[in-house]
């Protein structure tokens, strides 16, 4: 029923402003759904997971930028927050791998 893809509509990959607006709209839809049954619970969860993945990707992109410019501490902060804030996202495992990979480097 709904498809969400990250593209130019969402702005820069690290900018979560539009993603947060989308999340707000999803919350409104959820409460409207409770009354009108617009979405099944499964459809709602799928959209919610997509939004979480978009937010995690934004943080992951920031972390990768910080690693690229040599700011490990800042990168690690973002990578750790992905694992804590979005543990079910596809980026949580990637964040864990990046932490492990860059923790072992001197």
N, C-alpha and C positions, 0 to 999 in steps of 0.2 A: 504494500500500500504506500509506504513512504520510502524514499531513497535519499540518502544524504551522502554527498561526495564532497571531499575537500577540493575546491577549485578557486578560481579568482573571486567568487562571491564572498569567500571567507577571508580575503585579504592575505597578508603575509602569514606563512605557516606558523610563526611563533605568536601571532596576535590572537589572543583568546576572546577579544571583545565580542565579535560576532558569534562565536561559539557559545559564550555565556548568554547572549541574547536568545540564541536557539534553545538553550537549556531552560531559560525562563518561559519561552513559548511552549516547550514540551511540558513543563510543570502545569501551566494553565490548561493545556490540552488534557493532561492527566485528570485534573479535577473536573473538567467538562465531560471527559470520558466516563467518569464515575456516574454521571447522571444520564448520559446519552449512549454509552457503549459504542463510541466511535472506533476505538481500537480494542483488539483483544489484549489480554495481559501479555501474551507472547509477543505481539506486535509492538506494544509499548516498551517491553524490555529490550527488544531488538533496537529500537530507536534510541533508547537511553544508553545502551552499550555503545552505539555508534558515536553518540555525543561524548561519552567518556573517552573513547579512543581518540577522538579529535583533540580533546583537551590534553590527553597524554602525549599525543604527537607534537603538539605545540611546545610542551615542556621538553620533550626529547630533542626537538630541533634546537632549542636554546642550549641545552646541555652539549650537543654536538658542536655548536658554535664555540662555546667556552672551551671545550677540549681543543678545538682547532687553533684557538688563539693562546693556548697555554694556561688557561685559568682553571686548573683542576678542581680547586676547592669549590668554586661556583658551579662547575659542571656536576660534581658529586652531590651538591645540594639538590640540584634539579633531578638527577637520576634517583636519588633516595626518595624524593617526594613523589616521583612517578610510582615507585614500588609501594609506597605507603598510601597515596591518595587514589591510585588507579590499579589496584592489585590484579584485577581481572582483565585489564586491557592487554592488547597485543604488545604494548610497549613496556610492560612491567618486566617481562623476561629479557627483552633487549637491554633495558636499563641495568638489570642485574649483570648481564654479560659484559656490558661496557664498564661497569664498576670493577668487576673482576679483572678485566683486561687491563685497565689503566691503573689499578691499585698495585699491580705487580711491577709496573714500569717505574723506574727511578727518575 
